[in-house]
């Protein structure tokens, strides 16, 4: 009995020892708490994706570099060789004489703040009347009235233009006037052959290049046409005189500025020792005219051309006796050149057709009307044309 109790006690000890060994070697996991149970299980992070490539930027112009401001003045060298400082932008001009007045009127009538001479009364039939109310300054060379500097300063031009043949001492004269008035005086050379180039210079000076080119083309085309016709005429060039004055005894001599178109379209018979540079020409007499005895005579519109047919003295000249003479057209200025300005271009066309009708077979009215539109800014009616050349 005692032995059974000892065995039972040993068995209990063995069980307890076994239980103690299990408790030391096995890790138990506690049950999740409520907070842990409510927290969602972590999910796998999504695989990284490639970011889309940025859209190409639109090309942009590089920022403009700041441009230097243009100066208010420019340097200009005129045809006397003088270099003057002028305003860059010119809007107000005056002129030195009637030749310049007609040249500049064709290109920039809106810029004229004064004129050198009153317009011929007949011009009012053709020109815009607005131009008949400008101050009259007088002219620098020749003429009856000297340049009025007080009126010039009151008119306020930015420069004064002298166009045509440079007079002796012109550079000194223009320098003195520039210094005296503070207004630049500029000379541009122009004769019948070179007026086209003169217009280009004026166009560049005044910022009117396109308008000037049209006028230049007309002048050069007309001059070239005259040369071509005279090549066709060849040795048939006619011997001419151009007579003016109330008695018809003044002559435009060979070699004078006023006689250029006579030498272009014929042979000027008036050979003198000292050709006059004035529009009144050289005075002569009927005896000298008889010695020259031209084939054709042109009379100034205000001379004796309408009377010579019944005058026995004039009938001694072959040209008068045979009816080979004409009166130069006038409207609104003398087409033969008084003043010797751009109206000489329709004068050339008239002379060619008067002297050589077979070679110069163009429509003269159309040609002259084109000139009036370009240079006088008006349309010439057939009635006005007939009045001028009739």
LUMKE-479059 format. One record per residue (C-alpha): residue number from 1; residue in three letters; x, y, z. Coordinates in Angstrom, 2 decimals. Example, Ala and Ser with C-alpha at 12.3 -4.5 7.8 and 13.67 -1.06 7.14 Angstrom:
% LUMKE-479059
  pos  code     east    north       up
    1   Ala    12.30    -4.50     7.80
    2   Ser    13.67    -1.06     7.14
***
This chain:
% LUMKE-479059
  pos  code     east    north       up
    1   Unk     0.00     0.00     0.00
    2   Unk     2.83     2.29     0.87
    3   Unk     4.59     1.26    -2.26
    4   Unk     1.53     2.22    -4.44
    5   Unk     1.49     5.70    -2.85
    6   Unk     5.15     6.23    -3.63
    7   Unk     4.61     5.20    -7.27
    8   Unk     1.62     7.50    -7.58
    9   Unk     3.65    10.39    -6.19
   10   Unk     6.49     9.73    -8.63
   11   Unk     4.06     9.62   -11.54
   12   Unk     2.64    13.03   -10.57
   13   Unk     6.17    14.42   -10.38
   14   Unk     6.92    13.08   -13.84
   15   Unk     3.86    14.70   -15.33
   16   Unk     4.68    18.00   -13.77
   17   Unk     8.24    17.86   -15.04
   18   Unk     6.95    17.18   -18.55
   19   Unk     4.62    20.10   -18.41
   20   Unk     7.37    22.42   -17.24
   21   Unk     9.59    21.39   -20.19
   22   Unk     6.89    22.13   -22.70
   23   Unk     6.27    25.59   -21.26
   24   Unk     9.90    26.64   -21.65
   25   Unk    10.42    25.49   -25.22
   26   Unk     7.23    26.55   -27.07
   27   Unk     6.32    30.22   -28.00
   28   Unk     2.65    31.00   -27.94
   29   Unk     0.96    33.84   -29.97
   30   Unk    -1.48    36.02   -28.13
   31   Unk    -4.93    36.46   -29.62
   32   Unk    -5.33    39.69   -31.61
   33   Unk    -6.82    42.62   -29.87
   34   Unk    -9.87    44.52   -31.24
   35   Unk    -7.70    47.36   -32.53
   36   Unk    -5.42    44.98   -34.33
   37   Unk    -8.33    43.13   -35.81
   38   Unk    -9.86    46.29   -37.18
   39   Unk    -6.64    47.48   -38.91
   40   Unk    -6.58    46.34   -42.55
   41   Unk    -3.78    44.12   -43.52
   42   Unk    -1.09    45.93   -45.46
   43   Unk    -1.27    45.48   -49.23
   44   Unk     1.61    45.24   -51.62
   45   Unk     2.84    48.56   -52.95
   46   Unk     1.95    48.95   -56.61
   47   Unk     4.81    48.47   -59.00
   48   Unk     6.35    51.80   -60.01
   49   Unk     5.21    53.04   -63.42
   50   Unk     7.16    55.25   -65.87
   51   Unk     6.13    58.89   -65.81
   52   Unk     4.91    60.12   -69.23
   53   Unk     7.53    62.09   -71.19
   54   Unk     6.90    65.83   -71.03
   55   Unk     5.37    67.37   -74.19
   56   Unk     7.97    69.10   -76.36
   57   Unk     8.01    72.82   -75.77
   58   Unk     6.91    74.99   -78.67
   59   Unk     9.86    76.79   -80.19
   60   Unk     9.98    80.39   -79.12
   61   Unk    11.86    83.23   -80.73
   62   Unk    14.76    84.46   -78.73
   63   Unk    14.02    87.75   -77.07
   64   Unk    14.67    90.62   -79.47
   65   Unk    17.76    92.54   -78.76
   66   Unk    16.99    96.15   -77.96
   67   Unk    17.52    98.29   -81.05
   68   Unk    19.42   101.52   -80.72
   69   Unk    17.26   104.56   -81.27
   70   Unk    17.75   106.26   -84.61
   71   Unk    19.27   109.70   -84.37
   72   Unk    17.08   112.67   -85.14
   73   Unk    19.49   113.92   -87.81
   74   Unk    21.34   112.55   -90.84
   75   Unk    24.26   113.73   -92.93
   76   Unk    23.59   114.60   -96.59
   77   Unk    26.08   115.62   -99.28
   78   Unk    24.55   117.76  -102.03
   79   Unk    25.78   118.18  -105.59
   80   Unk    28.05   121.09  -104.73
   81   Unk    29.98   118.70  -102.46
   82   Unk    28.73   120.30   -99.23
   83   Unk    27.81   117.96   -96.35
   84   Unk    24.93   119.20   -94.21
   85   Unk    23.16   117.94   -91.10
   86   Unk    19.45   117.51   -91.80
   87   Unk    16.40   116.31   -89.87
   88   Unk    15.85   112.59   -90.39
   89   Unk    12.15   113.14   -91.08
   90   Unk    11.35   116.04   -93.40
   91   Unk     7.81   117.34   -93.85
   92   Unk     8.24   121.06   -94.63
   93   Unk    10.26   122.43   -97.55
   94   Unk    10.74   125.61   -99.56
   95   Unk    12.37   126.17  -102.95
   96   Unk    14.89   128.60  -104.37
   97   Unk    13.30   129.44  -107.73
   98   Unk    10.64   128.57  -110.34
   99   Unk    12.57   125.66  -111.87
  100   Unk    12.89   124.01  -108.45
  101   Unk     9.28   124.86  -107.67
  102   Unk     7.90   122.84  -110.59
  103   Unk    10.29   119.92  -109.98
  104   Unk     9.41   119.69  -106.27
  105   Unk     5.69   120.28  -106.84
  106   Unk     5.60   117.11  -108.93
  107   Unk     7.17   115.03  -106.14
  108   Unk     6.01   116.53  -102.85
  109   Unk     3.33   119.23  -103.20
  110   Unk     2.04   118.51   -99.70
  111   Unk     5.43   119.42   -98.20
  112   Unk     5.65   122.90   -99.72
  113   Unk     5.19   125.57   -97.06
  114   Unk     6.06   128.40   -99.47
  115   Unk     6.82   129.02  -103.15
  116   Unk     9.47   131.15  -104.80
  117   Unk     7.15   132.69  -107.39
  118   Unk     3.43   133.04  -107.76
  119   Unk     1.99   130.31  -109.94
  120   Unk     1.14   131.42  -113.46
  121   Unk    -2.52   132.50  -113.52
  122   Unk    -3.20   129.84  -116.13
  123   Unk    -2.08   127.11  -113.74
  124   Unk    -5.23   127.56  -111.67
  125   Unk    -7.10   125.73  -114.42
  126   Unk    -5.02   122.62  -113.71
  127   Unk    -3.61   122.75  -110.16
  128   Unk    -5.39   122.26  -106.86
  129   Unk    -6.29   125.78  -105.65
  130   Unk    -4.85   124.97  -102.22
  131   Unk    -1.38   125.61  -103.63
  132   Unk    -2.25   129.17  -104.69
  133   Unk    -2.33   130.45  -101.12
  134   Unk     1.22   129.64  -100.04
  135   Unk     3.60   132.45   -99.01
  136   Unk     5.74   133.80  -101.88
  137   Unk     9.42   134.12  -100.96
  138   Unk    11.07   135.43  -104.12
  139   Unk    13.91   133.58  -105.81
  140   Unk    17.57   133.09  -105.09
  141   Unk    18.93   133.63  -108.61
  142   Unk    17.55   135.79  -111.41
  143   Unk    13.98   136.96  -111.61
  144   Unk    12.52   140.21  -110.39
  145   Unk    12.32   139.52  -106.68
  146   Unk    15.12   138.55  -104.33
  147   Unk    14.69   135.86  -101.72
  148   Unk    12.89   137.33   -98.71
  149   Unk    14.62   135.84   -95.68
  150   Unk    12.06   137.23   -93.24
  151   Unk     9.23   135.47   -95.09
  152   Unk    11.37   132.35   -95.32
  153   Unk    11.90   132.18   -91.56
  154   Unk     8.20   132.83   -90.93
  155   Unk     7.24   129.94   -93.23
  156   Unk     9.39   127.58   -91.15
  157   Unk    10.76   125.09   -93.71
  158   Unk    13.21   122.43   -92.55
  159   Unk    15.29   122.94   -95.70
  160   Unk    15.38   124.89   -98.98
  161   Unk    15.88   123.03  -102.27
  162   Unk    17.74   124.45  -105.25
  163   Unk    17.39   122.22  -108.33
  164   Unk    18.90   122.64  -111.78
  165   Unk    22.15   124.02  -113.07
  166   Unk    24.55   125.11  -110.31
  167   Unk    25.39   128.77  -110.71
  168   Unk    28.98   129.99  -110.32
  169   Unk    29.73   130.38  -106.62
  170   Unk    26.62   128.40  -105.62
  171   Unk    28.41   126.49  -102.84
  172   Unk    29.52   129.70  -101.14
  173   Unk    26.12   131.32  -101.60
  174   Unk    24.25   128.38  -100.12
  175   Unk    26.68   128.06   -97.23
  176   Unk    26.22   131.72   -96.36
  177   Unk    22.43   131.41   -96.43
  178   Unk    22.53   128.25   -94.31
  179   Unk    24.60   130.01   -91.66
  180   Unk    22.51   133.17   -91.79
  181   Unk    19.12   131.48   -91.45
  182   Unk    19.93   128.20   -89.70
  183   Unk    17.99   126.44   -92.50
  184   Unk    19.97   124.04   -94.72
  185   Unk    20.10   125.11   -98.38
  186   Unk    20.69   122.12  -100.69
  187   Unk    21.54   121.99  -104.40
  188   Unk    20.64   119.05  -106.65
  189   Unk    21.97   119.01  -110.22
  190   Unk    19.38   118.45  -112.94
  191   Unk    19.37   118.82  -116.70
  192   Unk    17.20   117.19  -119.35
  193   Unk    19.27   114.02  -119.33
  194   Unk    19.82   113.73  -115.57
  195   Unk    16.49   114.79  -114.05
  196   Unk    15.58   111.16  -113.43
  197   Unk    18.59   110.75  -111.16
  198   Unk    17.80   114.09  -109.50
  199   Unk    14.35   112.76  -108.59
  200   Unk    15.90   109.68  -107.02
  201   Unk    18.12   111.86  -104.83
  202   Unk    15.15   113.98  -103.83
  203   Unk    13.08   110.89  -103.11
  204   Unk    15.77   109.50  -100.82
  205   Unk    16.13   112.85   -99.08
  206   Unk    12.40   113.31   -98.49
  207   Unk    11.48   109.68   -97.79
  208   Unk     9.47   109.44  -101.06
  209   Unk    11.51   106.84  -102.93
  210   Unk     8.61   105.03  -104.63
  211   Unk     6.95   108.20  -105.88
  212   Unk    10.28   109.57  -107.07
  213   Unk    11.03   106.40  -109.00
  214   Unk     7.85   106.78  -111.07
  215   Unk     8.79   110.34  -112.03
  216   Unk    12.39   109.33  -112.72
  217   Unk    11.23   106.55  -115.02
  218   Unk     9.04   108.96  -117.01
  219   Unk    11.91   111.41  -117.53
  220   Unk    14.36   108.72  -118.56
  221   Unk    11.90   106.92  -120.84
  222   Unk    11.07   110.18  -122.64
  223   Unk    14.71   111.07  -123.10
  224   Unk    15.54   107.56  -124.36
  225   Unk    12.60   107.67  -126.78
  226   Unk    13.92   110.94  -128.22
  227   Unk    17.34   109.37  -128.74
  228   Unk    15.82   106.35  -130.48
  229   Unk    13.74   108.52  -132.81
  230   Unk    16.75   110.65  -133.66
  231   Unk    18.69   107.49  -134.53
  232   Unk    15.94   106.71  -137.03
  233   Unk    16.07   110.25  -138.37
  234   Unk    19.82   109.92  -138.85
  235   Unk    21.21   112.57  -141.18
  236   Unk    17.77   114.15  -141.57
  237   Unk    18.10   116.26  -138.41
  238   Unk    16.48   119.64  -139.06
  239   Unk    18.25   122.97  -138.61
  240   Unk    16.30   124.97  -136.01
  241   Unk    15.91   128.32  -134.33
  242   Unk    13.88   129.09  -131.24
  243   Unk    12.91   132.78  -131.21
  244   Unk    11.36   134.81  -128.41
  245   Unk    10.86   138.38  -127.27
  246   Unk     8.21   140.85  -128.35
  247   Unk     9.96   141.29  -131.73
  248   Unk    11.07   137.70  -132.13
  249   Unk    14.71   138.76  -132.26
  250   Unk    16.00   137.00  -129.15
  251   Unk    17.37   133.52  -129.67
  252   Unk    18.13   130.55  -127.42
  253   Unk    21.71   129.76  -128.39
  254   Unk    23.49   126.47  -128.84
  255   Unk    25.27   125.35  -125.67
  256   Unk    22.95   127.14  -123.26
  257   Unk    21.09   125.36  -120.48
  258   Unk    17.80   126.57  -121.99
  259   Unk    18.72   125.15  -125.40
  260   Unk    19.17   121.51  -124.39
  261   Unk    16.09   120.08  -126.04
  262   Unk    16.82   121.90  -129.32
  263   Unk    20.11   120.06  -129.56
  264   Unk    18.49   116.79  -128.56
  265   Unk    15.96   116.81  -131.42
  266   Unk    17.69   118.88  -134.08
  267   Unk    20.60   121.13  -134.98
  268   Unk    20.42   124.49  -133.23
  269   Unk    21.55   127.04  -135.81
  270   Unk    22.09   129.82  -133.24
  271   Unk    25.82   129.75  -132.63
  272   Unk    27.05   132.75  -130.60
  273   Unk    30.21   133.57  -128.68
  274   Unk    28.61   133.81  -125.24
  275   Unk    25.38   131.84  -124.89
  276   Unk    23.14   133.52  -122.33
  277   Unk    22.21   131.59  -119.22
  278   Unk    18.99   133.60  -118.95
  279   Unk    15.63   132.51  -120.28
  280   Unk    15.47   135.67  -122.40
  281   Unk    18.29   134.31  -124.56
  282   Unk    20.72   136.31  -126.73
  283   Unk    19.54   139.38  -128.59
  284   Unk    20.12   139.35  -132.34
  285   Unk    18.66   140.92  -135.53
  286   Unk    16.89   139.87  -138.71
  287   Unk    20.10   140.08  -140.72
  288   Unk    21.69   137.43  -138.48
  289   Unk    18.58   135.27  -138.75
  290   Unk    18.88   135.44  -142.53
  291   Unk    22.51   134.30  -142.30
  292   Unk    21.51   131.32  -140.18
  293   Unk    18.44   130.68  -142.42
  294   Unk    17.04   127.67  -140.50
  295   Unk    14.79   124.98  -141.94
  296   Unk    12.32   125.33  -139.10
  297   Unk    11.53   128.10  -136.60
  298   Unk     9.78   127.82  -133.26
  299   Unk     8.36   130.99  -131.72
  300   Unk     7.65   131.53  -128.06
  301   Unk     3.90   131.65  -127.37
  302   Unk     4.12   135.38  -126.49
  303   Unk     6.25   136.43  -129.45
  304   Unk     5.42   137.38  -133.07
  305   Unk     4.70   133.93  -134.47
  306   Unk     1.07   134.74  -135.28
  307   Unk     2.10   137.81  -137.34
  308   Unk     5.01   136.69  -139.51
  309   Unk     2.98   135.12  -142.32
  310   Unk     1.94   138.58  -143.57
  311   Unk     5.20   140.38  -142.84
  312   Unk     7.43   140.86  -145.92
  313   Unk    10.56   141.16  -143.77
  314   Unk     9.94   137.78  -142.13
  315   Unk     9.03   136.29  -145.50
  316   Unk    12.68   136.61  -146.45
  317   Unk    13.39   133.59  -144.25
  318   Unk    12.94   130.27  -146.03
  319   Unk    11.20   128.64  -143.07
  320   Unk     8.59   131.43  -142.87
  321   Unk     8.05   131.56  -146.62
  322   Unk     7.49   127.79  -146.79
  323   Unk     5.33   127.64  -143.66
  324   Unk     7.83   125.63  -141.63
  325   Unk     7.29   127.29  -138.27
  326   Unk     5.19   126.76  -135.16
  327   Unk     4.28   128.43  -131.89
  328   Unk     5.51   126.58  -128.79
  329   Unk     2.77   125.17  -126.55
  330   Unk     2.09   126.99  -123.31
  331   Unk     0.08   125.51  -120.47
  332   Unk     0.45   126.04  -117.65
  333   Unk     4.11   126.83  -118.49
  334   Unk     6.18   127.17  -121.67
  335   Unk     6.98   123.69  -122.96
  336   Unk    10.24   124.91  -124.49
  337   Unk    11.55   125.74  -121.07
  338   Unk    10.82   129.00  -119.35
  339   Unk    11.59   128.09  -116.65
  340   Unk    13.70   125.17  -117.99
  341   Unk    12.02   122.61  -115.76
  342   Unk    10.24   119.29  -116.22
  343   Unk     7.59   120.69  -118.60
  344   Unk    10.30   120.36  -121.26
  345   Unk     9.53   116.62  -121.43
  346   Unk     6.14   117.08  -123.16
  347   Unk     7.99   119.78  -125.14
  348   Unk    10.38   117.11  -126.42
  349   Unk     7.48   114.89  -127.48
  350   Unk     5.74   117.81  -129.20
  351   Unk     8.92   118.85  -131.03
  352   Unk     9.62   115.32  -132.24
  353   Unk     6.13   114.93  -133.69
  354   Unk     6.19   118.45  -135.20
  355   Unk     9.56   117.90  -136.90
  356   Unk     9.49   114.16  -137.66
  357   Unk     5.85   112.99  -137.81
  358   Unk     6.70   109.74  -139.57
  359   Unk     9.09   108.57  -136.87
  360   Unk     7.18   110.07  -133.92
  361   Unk     3.84   108.40  -134.64
  362   Unk     2.57   108.16  -131.05
  363   Unk    -0.67   109.60  -129.65
  364   Unk     0.62   112.93  -128.35
  365   Unk    -2.50   113.66  -126.29
  366   Unk    -2.13   110.40  -124.35
  367   Unk     1.54   111.07  -123.74
  368   Unk     0.94   114.60  -122.53
  369   Unk    -1.98   113.59  -120.33
  370   Unk     0.27   111.03  -118.65
  371   Unk     2.71   113.83  -117.87
  372   Unk    -0.06   116.02  -116.40
  373   Unk    -1.25   113.20  -114.17
  374   Unk     2.24   112.42  -112.85
  375   Unk     3.72   115.91  -112.55
  376   Unk     0.74   118.24  -112.20
  377   Unk    -1.60   115.84  -110.32
  378   Unk    -4.52   116.45  -112.68
  379   Unk    -6.15   115.04  -115.79
  380   Unk    -5.81   116.98  -119.04
  381   Unk    -9.05   117.02  -121.04
  382   Unk    -8.94   116.85  -124.86
  383   Unk   -10.32   120.41  -124.95
  384   Unk    -7.53   121.67  -122.70
  385   Unk    -4.97   119.85  -124.80
  386   Unk    -6.21   121.43  -128.01
  387   Unk    -6.12   124.85  -126.38
  388   Unk    -2.48   124.32  -125.39
  389   Unk    -1.09   122.94  -128.65
  390   Unk    -3.57   124.43  -131.16
***
